[in-house]
Amino acid sequence: MTNFTSMGSNTFSITTQSMVSNSKKHGKKKRNADAKPDPNIELRDAERFKELYQFPSTVSISMMLNGNAIVKRKQKKSNPNIIVMGADENYMNVSGTNLAVGRNFNSLDMANGANTCIIGYGLATRFFEKPELAENAILHVGNLPYRVLGVMESKGASLINRMDNMVIVGLQNARRNFSITDKSCVLSVLIPDIKFMDLATDEAEAVMRTARRLRPEENSNFTVNKNDELANTLIENSKYITLSASLIGFITLLGAAIGLMNIMLVSVAERTREIGLAKAIGANAKTIKTQFLLESVIISIQGGVIGIVAGVVIGNLLSLVFKTAFVIPWMWIGLGITICVVVGLAAGIYPALKAGRLNPINALRYE
């Protein structure tokens, strides 16, 4: 969620396609099966919108230039998985991104289109060891040398956020060094107060229609996406992920319970003479049942403890790699132990009942 909320609920974006799952005023447009996709938002359209949009706000223009770029410095070379973005001087502010080292683009950088860039924290540590050493250093993006102006703060890695492995160049530089004819711009707008969101988005839609020279009878060939709608969509989708994970967990626990039950049944069969002897010297059925139930629970807890220790150790080793906080999830440890006890009891009931019902005379004769 932080990947969405870092921009704040008082921002919205204009793209060629919807990022929300349901049909709302500024949401996903309903299309016919044979409808053509929206044409790209060209840089000239985005710049015209920025010029015409008079609502009190900060407007940023950005575009994806390459999602599989290679970055080099001396003998070091990255995998072809580096994102290169073109953006203006407002991008850092509107996206809620802070700099760990260095400075942002300024109007002069934008105007002259010099080979300057801002890089992600992961790239800085990989190629310079310390982010402080990256400032004003030279890094090759593809075959072109770029001077590093600044390093973004680390935001970690996820399916929807790869800013630690990102290079941002100025828009004029992107126009000069990259092919942008087939690229679509994203307009991000930061307004001073969320209470003006509806007014700001309505005006943005009208201005964007003007910028794209649409006639009154034509449908809008772009979409205005509110950040709160993006967050709500993510929450809706996360329910399905949680449901799937719960189902997988249930199936795993069921398999573990069946396996433990088989182990206990084998134990009852192998210890039949022992059970008969115990009954012969005075042990009753309740004692035998309790013994096997306790054994089942202990085996289950032992497996759970091994899993918990392994999970905590591996998780915190990864936290050292990704430079995140060291965490011991006491609540989840307690819940895990409780589940182990329940699984042990469930798996041990039938073997315990079977052991308790054994006839001591038959049990003593068992070979």
Secondary structure, 3 states (H helix, E strand, C coil): CHHHHCCCCCEEEEECCCCCCCCCCCCCCCCCCCCCCCCCCCHHHHHHHHHHCCCCCEEEEEEEEEEEECEEECCEECCCCEEEEEECCCHHHHCCCCEEEECCCCHHHHHHCCCEEEECHHHHHHHHCCHHHCCCCEEEECCEEEEEEEEECCCCCCCCCCHHHEEEEEHHHHHHHCCCCCCCEEEEEECCCHHHHHHHHHHHHHHHHHHCCCCCCCCCCCEEEEHHHHHHHHHHHHHHHHHHHHHHHHHHHHHHHHHHHHHHHHHHHHCHHHHHHHHHCCCCHHHHHHHHHHHHHHHHHHHHHHHHHHHHHHHHHHHHHHCCCCCCCHHHHHHHHHHHHHHHHHHHHHHHHHHHCCCHHHHHHCC
